[in-house]
Amino acid sequence: VGQAFARLLSKKQKAYPFRIVAIHTLRHGTAYESGEFGPTAGSIDEFLEKARPEIVCELTPLNPESGEPAITYIQKAFERGAHVVTANKGPIAFAFHDLEQSALQMGVQFRFESTCMDGAPVFNKVRNNLPGVSVLGFTGVLNSTSKVVLAALRRGATWEDGIREAQSMGIAEADPSYDLEGWDSAAKTAALANVLMDARTTPLQVERKGIAGVTPQQMQALAAERKTIALVSRGERLDHGVRLSVQPEILEETNLLGVIQGTSNLLLLHTDLMGTVGTVSIDPGVDQTAYGVFSDTVDIARSI
Ligand SMILES: NC(=O)c1ccc[n+]([C@@H]2O[C@H](COP(=O)([O-])OP(=O)(O)OC[C@H]3O[C@@H](n4cnc5c(N)ncnc54)[C@H](OP(=O)(O)O)[C@@H]3O)[C@@H](O)[C@H]2O)c1
């Protein structure tokens, strides 16, 4: 994502003259304005002190158990008065309100468009285009690996074939059970609820059932009845709190939620003033995730 973002900045340099002042990685080292990668900075404090960025783009891998070290990195950036964009859903799923509070205290902006739908507008759409709207709930199909595996089972292929296909597309986590047991969807569900429904939740509080019990025979029998299965994320606002779930659902094959395939994803927001409105993204890849980071960066630049 970082490399795709750098390419995008270079392509749009004329209209959007952002400057990369430094890059910090784990194994590739750290680069400052000279452009050469040298040894990795000793700490995030050392890096930020030397780099002095106005906007930090946090693009480290997801830690599905705690959201760290990204949460700490983001806090440190705020403490130094930098705005932050992240594509990492961990901090939003585990610590959104604390981070939002820190940003508010420091008078800086925090953006995270790429965390749930690979860059397609969700959070910025609500923020910028749906003033006064209250999100009462949402329904989404947000995990690519489960879609690829379910489609393979529907064709009569085995679980192993489906997982191999997702891995060859580069979309499955190193441990695919994270996708197939619904953890990826639960993290996105918690993130959406924290941001859009003011929930104070984590992925651990999402009622979660993965697709492990689905068999090729079941998928083919459903196909004969023009039905299918999708791993569906749902959020619902209750009088006190929210109800959040991720589970496989049997759907008519013409149901929008069942039609979405591969890396494509769909999210419907159920609102008080705008009824149900949605975002759909067809076959997004890393360039679209990078675009989400770019759109956040532009949104921040416009507000400062
Ligand atoms: N790929 C997608 O299409 C996509 C879609 C939506 C959201 N995202 C999210 O975007 C983020 C980045 O994804 P990616 O696919 O670009 O991951 P990636 O290929 O694994 O790259 C992660 C980068 O973070 C660096 N890094 C790892 N641990 C670090 C640490 N402790 N401190 C500093 N730097 C560290 C790595 O350094 P080295 O290069 O030196 O190892 C690498 O440059 C993830 O949170 C992911 O969930 C990705």
The ligand as an SDF file (V2000), in Angstrom:
LIG
                    3D

 48 52  0  0  0  0  0  0  0  0999 V2000
   -3.1530   -4.6850    0.7010 N   0  0  0  0  0  0  0  0  0  0  0  0
   -4.3730   -4.1930    0.6110 C   0  0  0  0  0  0  0  0  0  0  0  0
   -4.9960   -4.2070   -0.4610 O   0  0  0  0  0  0  0  0  0  0  0  0
   -5.0310   -3.5430    1.8090 C   0  0  0  0  0  0  0  0  0  0  0  0
   -6.3890   -3.2080    1.7390 C   0  0  0  0  0  0  0  0  0  0  0  0
   -6.9770   -2.5280    2.8400 C   0  0  0  0  0  0  0  0  0  0  0  0
   -6.2240   -2.2590    3.9670 C   0  0  0  0  0  0  0  0  0  0  0  0
   -4.9190   -2.6700    4.0090 N   0  0  0  0  0  0  0  0  0  0  0  0
   -4.1470   -2.3890    5.2260 C   0  0  0  0  0  0  0  0  0  0  0  0
   -3.0540   -1.5260    4.9030 O   0  0  0  0  0  0  0  0  0  0  0  0
   -1.9490   -1.8400    5.7660 C   0  0  0  0  0  0  0  0  0  0  0  0
   -0.7130   -2.1150    4.9130 C   0  0  0  0  0  0  0  0  0  0  0  0
   -0.9660   -3.2460    4.1040 O   0  0  0  0  0  0  0  0  0  0  0  0
    0.1510   -3.8220    3.1100 P   0  0  0  0  0  0  0  0  0  0  0  0
   -0.5410   -4.8530    2.2770 O   0  0  0  0  0  0  0  0  0  0  0  0
    0.8710   -2.7200    2.4460 O   0  0  0  0  0  0  0  0  0  0  0  0
    1.1230   -4.5460    4.1710 O   0  0  0  0  0  0  0  0  0  0  0  0
    2.6500   -5.0210    3.9560 P   0  0  0  0  0  0  0  0  0  0  0  0
    2.8920   -5.2750    2.5180 O   0  0  0  0  0  0  0  0  0  0  0  0
    2.8810   -6.0970    4.9620 O   0  0  0  0  0  0  0  0  0  0  0  0
    3.5230   -3.7220    4.3490 O   0  0  0  0  0  0  0  0  0  0  0  0
    3.6040   -3.3020    5.6640 C   0  0  0  0  0  0  0  0  0  0  0  0
    4.7010   -2.2570    5.8030 C   0  0  0  0  0  0  0  0  0  0  0  0
    4.7950   -1.8960    7.1890 O   0  0  0  0  0  0  0  0  0  0  0  0
    6.1620   -2.0280    7.6070 C   0  0  0  0  0  0  0  0  0  0  0  0
    6.1500   -2.4350    9.0130 N   0  0  0  0  0  0  0  0  0  0  0  0
    5.7790   -3.6410    9.5240 C   0  0  0  0  0  0  0  0  0  0  0  0
    5.8570   -3.6230   10.8690 N   0  0  0  0  0  0  0  0  0  0  0  0
    6.3180   -2.4030   11.2100 C   0  0  0  0  0  0  0  0  0  0  0  0
    6.6570   -1.7890   12.4210 C   0  0  0  0  0  0  0  0  0  0  0  0
    6.5040   -2.4360   13.5830 N   0  0  0  0  0  0  0  0  0  0  0  0
    7.1380   -0.5190   12.3990 N   0  0  0  0  0  0  0  0  0  0  0  0
    7.2950    0.1510   11.2230 C   0  0  0  0  0  0  0  0  0  0  0  0
    6.9910   -0.3770   10.0370 N   0  0  0  0  0  0  0  0  0  0  0  0
    6.5120   -1.6380   10.0220 C   0  0  0  0  0  0  0  0  0  0  0  0
    6.7730   -3.0540    6.6940 C   0  0  0  0  0  0  0  0  0  0  0  0
    8.1680   -2.8650    6.6550 O   0  0  0  0  0  0  0  0  0  0  0  0
    9.1300   -3.8090    5.7640 P   0  0  0  0  0  0  0  0  0  0  0  0
    8.7980   -3.4780    4.3260 O   0  0  0  0  0  0  0  0  0  0  0  0
   10.5070   -3.3620    6.0930 O   0  0  0  0  0  0  0  0  0  0  0  0
    8.7820   -5.2040    6.1380 O   0  0  0  0  0  0  0  0  0  0  0  0
    6.0780   -2.7350    5.3690 C   0  0  0  0  0  0  0  0  0  0  0  0
    6.7430   -1.6890    4.7180 O   0  0  0  0  0  0  0  0  0  0  0  0
   -2.3690   -3.0330    6.6200 C   0  0  0  0  0  0  0  0  0  0  0  0
   -2.8300   -2.5990    7.8810 O   0  0  0  0  0  0  0  0  0  0  0  0
   -3.5240   -3.6270    5.8140 C   0  0  0  0  0  0  0  0  0  0  0  0
   -4.4460   -4.3410    6.6320 O   0  0  0  0  0  0  0  0  0  0  0  0
   -4.3080   -3.2780    2.9620 C   0  0  0  0  0  0  0  0  0  0  0  0
  1  2  1  0
  2  3  2  0
  2  4  1  0
  4  5  1  0
  4 48  2  0
  5  6  2  0
  6  7  1  0
  7  8  2  0
  8  9  1  0
  8 48  1  0
  9 10  1  0
  9 46  1  0
 10 11  1  0
 11 12  1  0
 11 44  1  0
 12 13  1  0
 13 14  1  0
 14 15  2  0
 14 16  1  0
 14 17  1  0
 17 18  1  0
 18 19  2  0
 18 20  1  0
 18 21  1  0
 21 22  1  0
 22 23  1  0
 23 24  1  0
 23 42  1  0
 24 25  1  0
 25 26  1  0
 25 36  1  0
 26 27  1  0
 26 35  1  0
 27 28  2  0
 28 29  1  0
 29 30  1  0
 29 35  2  0
 30 31  1  0
 30 32  2  0
 32 33  1  0
 33 34  2  0
 34 35  1  0
 36 37  1  0
 36 42  1  0
 37 38  1  0
 38 39  2  0
 38 40  1  0
 38 41  1  0
 42 43  1  0
 44 45  1  0
 44 46  1  0
 46 47  1  0
M  CHG  2   8   1  16  -1
M  END
$$$$
